[in-house]
């Protein structure tokens, strides 16, 4: 895992953070939930509007919303004063323990 790239993304994405400091943790947490909902909504539209097929347009919309999810993940980790790479590393460790295998 390229931790430098993750942490560099987190650093650069901070320049777009324009939210109230006094409610930062709640703001970014709710933003993350909202953007995850936008991803879910695009997935729902595959079923409802696209006859169950992933179109190129729908894929682009999902990727756009996924980028917003990533931004909020980076912002939330930043508000918790943790590098995004540490969050990713902790998740890999948790998954490795859960499934009893080491990452490749």
Secondary structure as UniProt FT lines:
FT   HELIX           3..13
FT   HELIX           14..16
FT   HELIX           21..23
FT   HELIX           24..48
FT   TURN            51..52
FT   HELIX           56..79
FT   TURN            80..81
FT   HELIX           84..99
//
